[in-house]
Amino acid sequence: MSGTFVGMPAFPEAARAAVHNATLRGNLRHATHTIRAKRARAVAELDDWPALREAGRRIKDHTLRHLDRYLEQLEESVTAAGGTVHWAADAEEANRIVADLVKATGESEVVKVKSMATQEIGLNEALLAEGIHAYETDLAELIVQLGKDRPSHILVPAIHRNRGEIRDVFRSEMGAWGRPAPEDLTDTPAELAEAARLHLREKFLRARVGISGANFMVAETGTLVVVESEGNGRMCLTLPETLISVVGIEKIVPTWRDLEVFLQTLPRSSTAERMNPYTSMWTGTTDEDGPRAFHLVLLDNGRTDALADQVGRQALRCIRCSACLNVCPVYERAGGHAYGSVYPGPIGAILSPQLRGTASEIDASLPYASSLCGACYEVCPVAIDIPEVLVHLRERVVEGGPAVRQGNKVVLKPARGHAAERAAMRAARWAFAHPGTLRAGQRLASRTRRLHPRTLPGPGRAWSGTRDLPAVPAEPFRDWWQRTRAGRDGAE
Amino acid sequence: MSSRDRILGRVRRALADVTPDERPYGEAVPRDHLRVHGERTPEQTVELLAENLADYRAVVHRADAEGLPLLVMRLLAERGAREVLVPSGLPTRWTAAADVARIHDRAEHTPQRLDRVDSVVTGCAVAIAETGTIVLDGSSDQGRRRISLVPDHHICVVRVPGQVVSSVPEALERLDPARPLTWISGPSATSDIELDRVEGVHGPRTLEVILLS
């Protein structure tokens, strides 16, 4: 994934700074609570929500189970409609394909629709290295780009910024990128949106190359779908002569009709709207309307590795709505940056370690960035059981074992940082296998219970600093059982 | 090996647990969700469309065939529009009363030229009541996608009840995926500042929908 995040510290370290930032916590709390209530209302309008959710889950599962077939079908339909399909096994290859396509047009700047896939592969940085300037046109992406910041939310990458901070970024940075912000810019959202409109309009009108992702690709028709709000997507998809779309291979749905499910669940789950302001659908190229050349870059970059994991593959159902971020108590407090990936929040905690592997400190720590409360699963419009995958990935981190990386079968070593955990588990296993020792130990613990410390020593202090240690009973359970129930109820 | 073969090979190896006798698409995907939410007469469906359009800040008007040219004239005049974009197949009657220069939708117009036009008048392919959405499909009364995008003022005429459907599933059935489609639900908006919806970014900031009966 993006080089931006290389060398990120583990989640607890990164989160520690974030939770002490009162402004950040205030911004996140305000935004996530606003959207939470609205989403619940939008979802409640549809009395068949559970059926839509189940249909979405099944459509995506079926597609993933026959992904090879649907990829070939999609390639055929897109090609028949006048598009060109490229295949990219990893980020580097995707970036090279896009850079070469842009260079072939002779252009040195491109306009971009917000796209998670292009953030994931670090496309902007790769293009810049080739002398090509990529302008982000989504309002939140613009805020992030101008502020030399990193995205912290899937839908609203600048969610960690409040209106005052956004005004400051616009005032100080817009001038260096193009049309400056008005001198008297205030922090009302309408004025900020107006400033972005004026700043970006000149870029849209002169753009010759547009770059996008896609929310859905329909295998049977070759249709791509982009769901958006501002109109920047429509600008990038229709005004340039060349359109390049970089899309993850898991974004396929088999049929045109399948869109009826996701076009109902996605807007309500993400922006809590009955329908988002603009949805664009295009199939290849159309004579004299929109781009004359259309390139589709199909991106793997770890997705097939996730597909090989029978528990983890459900993460590939994700339609990037970000409802799970908005309800997550951990995300609300730690913010998106602590996740060290363009995919933050609960979905990021299961997606990043699967796309990137669990070798780095941050990726090995992500499955632990959760209290397993399950709110994410409740709101997920494609019913991804995020807690289940988190626990599965924790096991992989601690125990190691077989996995697939870059298409190759590997055996992962147990992670180093979890030696104490493994030792404790080994000791527990041994103790439970030796009932005599277990009984003796429990009796000893009961008799010495008045001497037990209230807090743990050493590194355990952090854990017991905010919790009471469980009290040891005066008599072990098994002794109590023997004494009171032995011989009755058919017990021994 | 090409990347295509490499990726397809990885996919096939990843799916080694999938047996060839798995349920086909038709059986694997249940469609227990509703085709339409609630029961309505055609008039009530049009009413719901008007409500939902207005809820997302589109301005809704009603007219009959006779009143339409005058209404279009009034809306353009109130806006102070001097130039209006018209798709090639737009009934000429619709803008006949308006005292404006008609700019025809042509391939050779540059985006900069379109940016100087005040308003655009189009028809639509279908309108969805439950979501307050109008869909354009590039037919001759709607024109190229860019003409309903660059001008800041869009007047869209919906023939009711003929062009109105209740729901998203019904709309998809009527639409042709081979055509370039634009679904519009209210004027351009953003939720990017504190996750709160604000109208008016890059697309037309004023959307007026005329329900033509």
Interface residues (C-beta under 8 A of the other chain):
Chain A: N27 H30 A31 T32 T34 I35 E45 L46 D47 D48 A51 L52 E54 A55 R58 I59 D61 H62 R65 H66 L67 D68 L71 E72 A81 W87 A88 A89 E93 T137 D138 L139 A140 I143 L155 V156 A158 I159 N162 R163 I166 P189 A190 L192 A193 E194 A196 R197 L200 R201 F204 L205 R206 V218 T221 T223 S229 E230 G231 N232 R234 M235 L237 T238 L239 I249 P254 T255 W256 R257 D258 L259 E260 V261 L263 Q264 T271 E273 R274 M275 N276 P277 Y278 T279 S280 M281 W282 T283 T286 E288 D289 G290 L298 D300 T304 D305 L307 A308 Q310 R313 V404 G407
Chain B: S2 S3 R4 R6 I7 L8 G9 R10 V11 R12 R13 A14 L15 D17 V18 E22 Y25 A28 V29 P30 R31 D32 H33 L34 H37 N52 Y56 A107 T110 P111 Q112 D115 I128 E130 T131 G132 T133 G138 R144 R145 R146 L149 V150 V168 P169 L172 E173 P177 A178 R179 P180 L181 T182 W183 I184 S185 G186 P187 S188 A189 T190 S191 D192 I193 E194 L195 D196 R197 V198 E199 G200 V201 H202 G203 P204
